Amino acid sequence: MQPSDCNFRPMKRRHIDAVLKIIEAHDEDDFEYARDSYEHSGRSGQYVLMYEDAVIGVTGHRRAPDTDNTFWLSWTYLDADYRGRKLGKLMLEKLFDILKQKEARKLFVSTSDYIDPQRGSIYLDAINLYKSVGFKEEVVHPDYYNPGESQLIYGLELQPVQPATKRANNKRGIVLEELFEIGETENVYAADWCFSGRKCFTADQMKRLLDDARERNARSVFISFPSDVRKVFKPLEESGFQPCGILENYFEDGLHEYQFRYTIS
Ligand SMILES: CC(C)(COP(=O)(O)OP(=O)(O)OC[C@H]1O[C@@H](n2cnc3c(N)ncnc32)[C@H](O)[C@@H]1OP(=O)(O)O)[C@@H](O)C(=O)NCCC(=O)NCCS
């Protein structure tokens, strides 16, 4: 069988069971999260690799909200019988062609360094695949999914980076909103916020949100801002947050995502 014998096509409802079976064979938790994601976020942007009449692989993209053409890679899996024949690379190259037609600027992928007691690092092949097509590691969050299991985020520029344009974010006020538990994690929360008025939240307001997180048994709280929203630095520092990563050119070229973390001991 040659890569040219395979067909790459949009995922249909009838493909979902076969896709989930491939994912389940690799990891039970990924199977459940993938099933939820197809159910709640739909099949738009998702593709399957077919050999004859069988689904042998899956990949896809989801748009990052409030960004200039930034995307996240979605579940990317190949049936175990078909690995090691450049089909993973083929799926990603086909997906990049589709993304370039959409004028996608940047693609991120989130993965884990989970070590299975029997099988070792189950995402290492995927990480090697990402690196082989040009992804660069941008952020590592230790103890993210579970204690001892980090989140790794890789980024790929799909177009030459352009000079930054000026935006008006730095004049806008920031209001804290709800805490929510981050999907796929155990007791790790993120704090929502919105632009409103002219003032920035205070350290005391943030400390109240952290008290709420403690009551919910949170292990960590994350919050992220565009890199030009500098008025948040002081209240974040005063309430005990530490800078923990930067996603380069996340919102647009020259406008990064600054990530901050508060670890509850
Ligand atoms: C990740 C996956 C799709 C890769 O597919 P694949 O067809 O086996 O990979 P390819 O043959 O296309 O390999 C492409 C590149 O990845 C790297 N790679 C893949 N498997 C590797 C391995 N076992 N050892 C070292 N490098 C490997 C190589 O750099 C390779 O390029 P090269 O051969 O030109 O050096 C497949 O291994 C898989 O389904 N893994 C389990 C699912 C998974 O972990 N998904 C990611 C969830 S975040």
The ligand as a Gaussian input file, in Angstrom:
#p B3LYP/6-31G(d) Opt

LIG

0 1
 C        1.451000      10.474000      15.574000
 C        1.110000       9.538000      14.422000
 C       -0.172000      10.038000      13.740000
 C        2.286000       9.575000      13.436000
 O        1.950000       8.885000      12.279000
 P        2.978000       7.994000      11.449000
 O        2.394000       7.743000      10.113000
 O        3.392000       6.825000      12.252000
 O        4.221000       8.971000      11.304000
 P        5.037000       9.152000       9.963000
 O        5.459000       7.806000       9.435000
 O        4.305000      10.050000       9.040000
 O        6.321000       9.871000      10.522000
 C        6.508000      11.249000      10.307000
 C        7.681000      11.710000      11.135000
 O        7.382000      11.588000      12.518000
 C        8.524000      11.110000      13.210000
 N        8.169000       9.820000      13.824000
 C        6.994000       9.166000      13.721000
 N        7.055000       8.002000      14.416000
 C        8.276000       7.960000      14.972000
 C        8.957000       7.015000      15.787000
 N        8.364000       5.868000      16.179000
 N       10.217000       7.281000      16.165000
 C       10.826000       8.417000      15.765000
 N       10.241000       9.345000      14.980000
 C        9.004000       9.114000      14.582000
 C        9.632000      10.995000      12.232000
 O       10.354000      12.206000      12.297000
 C        8.940000      10.882000      10.921000
 O        9.614000      11.500000       9.866000
 P       10.872000      10.832000       9.160000
 O       10.543000       9.359000       9.041000
 O       10.929000      11.558000       7.868000
 O       12.010000      11.109000      10.068000
 C        0.928000       8.084000      14.901000
 O        2.135000       7.640000      15.463000
 C       -0.157000       7.932000      15.928000
 O       -1.315000       7.784000      15.581000
 N        0.217000       7.975000      17.219000
 C       -0.727000       7.814000      18.299000
 C       -1.684000       8.962000      18.398000
 C       -1.163000      10.196000      19.046000
 O       -0.312000      10.165000      19.922000
 N       -1.721000      11.329000      18.601000
 C       -1.373000      12.603000      19.091000
 C       -2.219000      12.998000      20.232000
 S       -1.688000      14.598000      20.842000

